Amino acid sequence: MTSAANSPRHPRHPHRPSWAGRNYTLLTAAAVVTNLGSQGALIASAFAVLDAGGDGGAVGLVAAARTLPLVLFLLIGGAVADRLPRHHVMVAANALNCVSQAAFAMLVLSGEARLWQMMLLSALGGTGQAFFSPAAEGMLMSTVSGEQASRAFAMFRLAMHGAGLGGAALGGAMVAVIGPGWVLAVDAVAFAVAAALRSLLDVRHIPPREPGGGLLSDLREGWREFVGRPWLWTIVAQFSVVVAVVGAADAVYGPLVARDSLGGAGPWGLALGAFGAGTVGGALLMMRWKPRRLLLAGTLSVFPLATPAAALAVPVPLGPLCAVMFVSGAAIEVFGVSWMTALHQEIPEDKLSRVSAYDWFGSIAMVPLATALAGPAEDAFGRTPALWGCATLVVVVTAAVLCVPDVRNLTRRTKAVTQGVPAPDVEPASADAEGSAWRLG
C-alpha cells in the first residue's frame, strides 16, 4: 500500500490552477468529451426512432428502456465501484456504452432498425450508466483536496454543462445535416476517447479495499452509512419528489404549454436553453462563493425550482419564462456544488460510491412514475392545477427538510479534508492563487 510519505506526486502544470491536478484534469476532459457526444445522441436516438416509422410512444419506450436498467442496477454499481478500482469500472462502463452506441449507429445506418433492437441497445446504455455514475462520482471526490473541493466541483460542473449545451446545439445541427446514424457513431467514438482518458488515471493514492463479506454485505454497509446521517437521507427523499415533479413539468407539461401558448417547439427550446445557461452561471457563481452552512445554502436554493412550473401554470410570456428558467438553472448548481462538497467532506472515501448510488437511486426512482401519472393528473384536475401542484410539492418538501437540524447546521470545514488518503496530484492553493488569478469576475 502506498503511504502518504511516498505517494506519487505529479508536477503541477504552470497554466492550471493549483487544485487542478492530473487526475482532475483527465476526469474533466473525459466528462466534456462524453457530454458533447451524449447530448447529441439523445436527439439522434429520438429522430432515429421517428425515421424508422415510430411515433411519440415509441420514442418514450426507447427512453424508458434506458431508464429502467439505470434504476435497477445503480445500487449494485455503487457496491462494485467501492469494491473494485473505480477507474476500471468507469472504463468498462464506457466500453459497454461505446459498443451499444456503435451497434445502434450501424442499425440506423443500415435502414433496418427495429423498435425492440433500439430498446435493447438503449437498455445496455442504461446499464453502463448505472455502473459508471457511482464510480465516477466517487473517483472525482477522491481526486480533489477538501480545501478546494467546492471550487473544483464547480469547475467540473461548469465544464460538463458547457459541453452539454454545445453538444445539444451541435448534435441537433448534425442530425439535420448528416442524419441520426452518424451522430450516434460520433457518440460511440466519444465514449472510446473518454475510456482511453480514464484509463490513464493514477489511483495509487487510494488504499486497497479491505476484503468484504460479499456484495450484499457491501450494500448493507452502504445503507447503514446512508440512513445513519439524517441530513443525507432526508435530502435524498426530498429530491425523489423534486426531481420527479420538475421532470414531469418539463417533459410533459412544458411542451404542451409551449404548443398552446408560446408558439411551439422553438420557444420551448429557448426556455430550456435558458435553463442550461443558468447552470453555467450558477457554476461560475460557485467558483467564487463558499457558503459556510453548506446544506442550508443548498436547500434554500431549491425553492426557485418551483418557479418554472408556476410560470407554466399562468402561463407567462416567453421572456419571463426564460428568466425564470435561467434562475432555476443557476439555483440547482448552487445546490449541486454544495451537496457534492458536503458528501466529500462527510462520507468516508471507501463508501463514496455506495452512498452516491443510494443518492442517485433515490433521486431518479420516482421519475418514471411521475411522468406516467402526468397525463392522468391533467385529465383529472386540469393542466393548470397539475402544474400548481408540482410547484407546491417542491416548496413543501423543501420546507420540510429545513426542519432537520443537521441540514441547517452542517458547516464547511476550514481545514483540508482528504478522506483519509492523500490527494497526490492536488497541491494546496496558496493565498495568492485563492484570491487572484482563479477568482472569476
C-alpha positions in Angstrom: 0.0 0.0 0.0 1.3 3.5 -0.9 1.8 5.6 2.2 1.4 9.4 2.4 5.1 9.8 2.6 5.9 8.1 -0.7 2.6 8.5 -2.6 3.2 9.6 -6.2 3.1 13.3 -7.0 2.8 14.9 -10.4 4.4 18.3 -11.1 1.7 21.0 -11.4 1.2 22.3 -14.9 2.1 26.0 -14.9 -1.2 27.0 -16.7 -3.5 25.1 -14.4 -4.8 26.2 -11.0 -3.2 24.6 -8.0 -6.2 22.4 -7.3 -6.4 21.0 -10.9 -4.1 18.0 -10.7 -3.6 15.4 -13.4 -6.4 13.1 -12.3 -8.9 16.0 -12.0 -7.9 17.2 -15.5 -8.3 13.8 -17.0 -11.7 13.4 -15.4 -12.9 16.8 -16.6 -11.6 16.3 -20.1 -13.3 12.9 -20.3 -16.6 14.3 -19.0 -16.5 17.1 -21.6 -16.0 14.6 -24.4 -18.8 12.3 -23.3 -21.2 15.2 -22.7 -20.5 16.6 -26.2 -21.4 13.2 -27.7 -24.2 12.2 -25.4 -26.3 15.3 -25.7 -26.3 15.0 -29.5 -27.1 11.3 -29.2 -30.2 11.9 -27.2 -31.6 14.0 -30.1 -30.3 11.4 -32.6 -31.9 8.5 -30.9 -35.3 10.2 -30.9 -35.1 11.0 -34.6 -33.8 7.5 -35.4 -37.0 6.1 -33.9 -39.2 8.5 -35.8 -37.3 7.9 -39.1 -37.9 4.1 -38.6 -41.6 4.8 -38.5 -42.2 5.1 -34.8 -44.3 7.7 -33.1 -44.1 9.6 -29.8 -45.0 6.4 -27.9 -42.1 4.5 -29.5 -39.7 7.3 -28.6 -40.9 7.1 -25.0 -40.4 3.3 -25.0 -36.8 3.7 -26.1 -36.2 6.3 -23.4 -37.8 4.1 -20.8 -35.7 1.2 -21.9 -32.6 3.2 -20.9 -34.1 4.4 -17.6 -35.2 1.0 -16.2 -31.8 -0.7 -16.0 -30.3 2.5 -14.7 -32.7 2.3 -11.7 -32.3 -1.5 -11.3 -28.5 -1.6 -11.3 -27.5 1.6 -9.6 -27.1 0.1 -6.1 -25.1 -2.8 -7.5 -23.0 -0.4 -9.5 -22.2 1.6 -6.3 -21.2 -1.6 -4.4 -19.0 -2.7 -7.3 -17.3 0.7 -7.6 -16.4 0.6 -3.9 -15.0 -2.9 -4.2 -13.0 -2.7 -7.4 -10.7 0.1 -8.7 -13.1 2.8 -9.7 -11.3 3.7 -12.9 -11.6 0.1 -14.1 -15.4 0.3 -13.5 -15.6 3.6 -15.4 -13.6 2.3 -18.4 -15.6 -0.9 -18.6 -18.9 1.1 -18.5 -17.6 3.4 -21.2 -16.6 0.4 -23.3 -20.2 -1.0 -23.0 -21.7 2.4 -23.9 -19.3 2.6 -26.9 -20.3 -0.9 -28.2 -24.0 -0.3 -27.7 -23.9 3.1 -29.4 -21.8 1.7 -32.3 -24.3 -1.1 -32.8 -27.2 1.4 -32.6 -25.5 3.5 -35.2 -25.0 0.6 -37.5 -28.6 -0.4 -37.3 -29.8 3.1 -38.1 -27.4 3.5 -41.0 -28.5 0.1 -42.4 -32.1 1.3 -42.5 -33.2 -1.9 -40.9 -33.6 -0.8 -37.2 -36.5 -2.4 -35.3 -38.0 -0.9 -32.2 -37.1 -3.9 -30.0 -33.5 -3.7 -31.2 -33.3 0.0 -30.3 -34.8 -0.7 -26.9 -32.3 -3.4 -26.2 -29.4 -1.2 -27.1 -30.7 1.6 -25.1 -31.1 -0.7 -22.1 -27.4 -1.7 -22.5 -26.5 2.0 -22.4 -28.5 2.5 -19.3 -26.8 -0.5 -17.7 -23.4 1.1 -18.4 -24.6 4.4 -16.9 -25.7 2.6 -13.7 -22.2 1.3 -13.1 -20.4 4.4 -14.4 -22.2 7.1 -12.3 -21.4 6.0 -8.8 -17.8 5.1 -9.8 -17.3 8.5 -11.4 -18.7 10.5 -8.5 -16.6 8.6 -6.0 -13.5 9.0 -8.2 -14.0 12.7 -8.6 -14.4 13.2 -4.8 -11.3 11.2 -4.0 -9.3 13.3 -6.5 -9.6 16.8 -5.0 -8.5 18.2 -1.7 -11.1 19.3 0.8 -9.8 22.8 1.0 -10.5 23.4 -2.7 -13.3 20.9 -3.2 -16.2 23.3 -3.9 -14.2 25.2 -6.5 -13.1 22.0 -8.2 -16.6 20.7 -8.2 -18.0 24.0 -9.6 -15.4 24.0 -12.4 -16.2 20.3 -13.2 -19.9 21.0 -13.4 -19.2 24.2 -15.4 -17.3 22.2 -18.0 -20.0 19.5 -18.1 -22.8 21.9 -18.6 -21.0 23.9 -21.2 -20.2 20.8 -23.1 -23.8 19.7 -22.8 -25.1 23.0 -24.2 -22.6 22.8 -27.1 -23.3 19.1 -27.7 -27.1 19.7 -27.9 -26.7 22.5 -30.4 -24.1 20.7 -32.5 -26.0 17.4 -32.3 -29.2 19.0 -33.5 -27.4 20.5 -36.5 -25.6 17.3 -37.3 -28.8 15.3 -37.2 -30.3 17.7 -39.7 -27.2 17.6 -42.0 -25.8 14.0 -41.8 -28.6 12.1 -40.1 -29.0 10.4 -36.7 -27.0 7.3 -37.5 -23.7 9.2 -38.0 -24.4 11.3 -34.8 -24.8 8.0 -32.8 -21.5 6.8 -34.4 -19.8 10.0 -33.2 -21.1 9.3 -29.7 -19.6 5.8 -29.8 -16.2 7.4 -30.7 -16.6 9.9 -27.8 -17.1 7.0 -25.4 -14.0 5.3 -26.7 -11.9 8.5 -26.3 -13.3 9.0 -22.7 -12.4 5.4 -21.8 -8.9 6.0 -23.0 -8.5 9.2 -20.9 -9.9 7.5 -17.8 -7.6 4.5 -18.2 -4.7 6.9 -17.6 -5.9 7.9 -14.1 -3.4 7.3 -11.3 -5.1 5.6 -8.3 -2.0 4.7 -6.3 -3.0 7.2 -3.6 -6.2 5.3 -2.9 -5.7 2.5 -0.3 -6.6 -1.0 -1.5 -10.1 -2.1 -0.4 -10.3 -4.5 2.5 -11.8 -7.9 1.7 -15.5 -7.7 2.4 -18.3 -10.2 3.0 -19.8 -10.1 -0.4 -22.0 -7.8 -2.5 -25.0 -7.9 -0.1 -22.7 -7.1 2.8 -21.4 -4.1 0.9 -24.9 -2.9 0.2 -25.9 -3.2 3.8 -22.8 -1.3 4.9 -23.6 1.4 2.4 -27.2 1.5 3.6 -26.1 1.9 7.2 -23.9 4.8 6.2 -26.8 6.3 4.3 -29.5 6.1 6.9 -27.2 6.9 9.8 -27.0 10.6 8.6 -30.3 12.4 8.8 -29.2 15.2 6.5 -28.3 12.7 3.9 -31.4 10.6 3.6 -33.8 13.5 4.2 -32.4 15.5 1.3 -32.4 12.4 -1.0 -36.0 11.8 0.0 -36.7 15.5 -0.8 -35.1 15.2 -4.2 -37.0 12.0 -5.0 -40.1 14.3 -5.1 -38.4 17.4 -6.5 -36.8 15.6 -9.5 -39.9 13.7 -10.2 -42.3 16.7 -10.3 -39.9 19.0 -12.0 -39.2 16.3 -14.6 -42.9 15.8 -15.2 -43.4 19.6 -15.6 -40.6 19.9 -18.0 -41.0 16.8 -20.0 -44.8 16.6 -20.2 -46.5 19.9 -19.4 -43.8 22.2 -20.8 -44.1 21.2 -24.4 -47.9 21.2 -24.2 -47.9 24.8 -22.8 -45.4 25.8 -25.5 -47.6 24.4 -28.2 -50.8 26.0 -26.9 -49.5 29.4 -25.6 -45.9 30.1 -26.6 -45.7 29.3 -30.3 -44.4 25.7 -30.4 -41.2 23.8 -30.0 -38.9 26.7 -30.9 -39.8 28.9 -27.9 -39.7 25.9 -25.6 -36.2 25.1 -26.8 -35.2 28.7 -26.0 -36.6 28.2 -22.5 -34.6 25.0 -22.0 -31.5 26.8 -23.3 -32.0 29.5 -20.7 -32.1 26.8 -18.0 -28.8 25.4 -19.4 -27.3 28.9 -19.4 -28.4 29.3 -15.9 -26.5 26.1 -14.8 -23.3 27.6 -16.3 -24.0 30.9 -14.5 -24.6 29.0 -11.2 -21.3 27.1 -11.6 -19.5 30.3 -12.2 -21.0 31.7 -9.0 -19.9 28.7 -7.0 -16.3 29.2 -8.3 -16.3 32.2 -6.0 -18.8 31.7 -3.3 -18.2 29.3 -0.4 -21.2 29.3 1.8 -20.3 28.4 5.4 -23.5 26.4 6.0 -23.3 24.1 3.0 -26.7 22.4 3.2 -28.6 25.4 4.4 -27.5 27.4 1.3 -28.0 24.4 -1.0 -31.5 23.7 0.4 -32.7 27.3 0.2 -31.6 27.3 -3.5 -34.1 24.5 -4.2 -37.1 26.8 -3.7 -36.6 28.5 -7.1 -37.1 25.1 -8.8 -40.8 25.6 -8.1 -41.0 28.7 -10.3 -40.9 27.1 -13.8 -44.0 25.0 -13.0 -45.7 28.1 -11.6 -44.7 30.2 -14.7 -46.1 27.5 -17.0 -49.3 27.4 -14.9 -50.0 31.1 -15.5 -48.7 30.9 -18.3 -46.2 33.8 -18.6 -44.8 35.1 -21.9 -41.5 33.6 -23.3 -39.3 36.4 -21.9 -40.3 36.0 -18.2 -40.3 32.2 -18.7 -36.7 32.3 -19.9 -35.7 34.5 -16.9 -37.4 32.0 -14.5 -35.6 29.1 -16.2 -32.3 30.8 -16.0 -32.6 31.5 -12.3 -33.7 27.9 -11.6 -30.8 26.6 -13.5 -28.4 28.7 -11.5 -30.1 27.7 -8.3 -29.7 24.0 -8.9 -26.0 24.5 -9.4 -25.7 26.2 -6.0 -27.3 23.1 -4.5 -25.3 20.7 -6.7 -21.9 22.1 -5.7 -22.9 22.4 -2.0 -24.2 18.9 -2.0 -21.0 17.4 -3.6 -18.9 19.3 -1.1 -20.9 18.0 1.8 -20.6 14.4 0.6 -16.8 14.8 0.0 -16.4 16.3 3.5 -18.6 13.9 5.5 -18.5 10.4 3.7 -15.5 8.1 4.1 -13.7 7.6 0.8 -14.2 3.8 0.7 -18.0 4.3 0.9 -18.4 7.2 -1.5 -19.7 5.2 -4.5 -22.2 3.2 -2.5 -23.6 6.4 -0.9 -23.6 8.1 -4.3 -25.6 5.1 -5.7 -28.2 5.5 -3.0 -28.3 9.2 -3.7 -28.8 8.6 -7.4 -31.4 5.8 -6.9 -33.5 8.0 -4.6 -33.3 10.9 -6.9 -34.5 9.1 -10.1 -36.6 6.2 -8.8 -39.9 8.2 -8.9 -39.3 9.9 -12.3 -40.9 7.2 -14.4 -43.9 7.1 -12.1 -44.3 10.9 -12.2 -44.1 11.2 -15.9 -46.5 8.3 -16.3 -49.0 10.0 -14.0 -48.7 13.4 -15.5 -51.2 12.7 -18.3 -53.8 11.2 -16.0 -53.3 14.1 -13.5 -54.0 16.6 -16.3 -57.1 14.7 -17.3 -58.4 14.5 -13.7 -57.5 18.0 -12.4 -56.6 20.1 -15.5 -53.2 21.2 -16.6 -53.0 24.4 -14.6 -53.9 22.8 -11.2 -51.5 20.0 -12.0 -48.7 22.5 -12.6 -49.5 24.4 -9.4 -49.4 21.1 -7.6 -45.9 20.4 -8.9 -44.8 23.9 -7.7 -46.4 23.3 -4.3 -44.8 19.9 -3.8 -41.3 21.4 -4.4 -42.0 24.1 -1.8 -43.5 21.8 0.8 -40.8 19.1 0.7 -38.0 21.7 0.7 -39.5 23.5 3.7 -39.8 20.1 5.5 -36.1 19.4 5.0 -35.2 22.7 6.6 -36.8 21.4 9.8 -33.9 18.9 10.1 -31.2 20.4 12.4 -28.3 18.8 10.6 -29.4 20.3 7.3 -29.4 23.8 8.9 -26.2 23.4 10.9 -23.7 21.3 8.9 -20.8 23.7 8.2 -17.9 23.8 5.8 -14.6 22.7 7.4 -11.9 25.3 7.1 -9.1 22.7 7.1 -8.4 20.3 4.1 -10.3 17.1 4.1 -8.6 14.2 2.2 -11.0 11.3 3.0 -8.2 9.7 5.0 -5.9 9.4 2.0 -3.6 11.9 0.3 -4.6 13.5 -3.0 -1.2 13.2 -4.7 -1.9 15.2 -7.8 -3.5 18.2 -6.0 -1.5 20.7 -4.0 -2.9 23.2 -1.6 -3.7 26.5 -3.1 -1.7 29.5 -1.9 -3.4 32.6 -0.7 -2.4 34.4 -3.9 -4.0 31.7 -6.1 -7.1 31.7 -3.9 -7.6 35.4 -4.2 -6.4 36.5 -7.6 -5.8 34.5 -10.8 -8.5 31.9 -10.3 -11.2 34.1 -8.8 -13.6 34.7 -11.6 -15.1 38.1 -12.4 
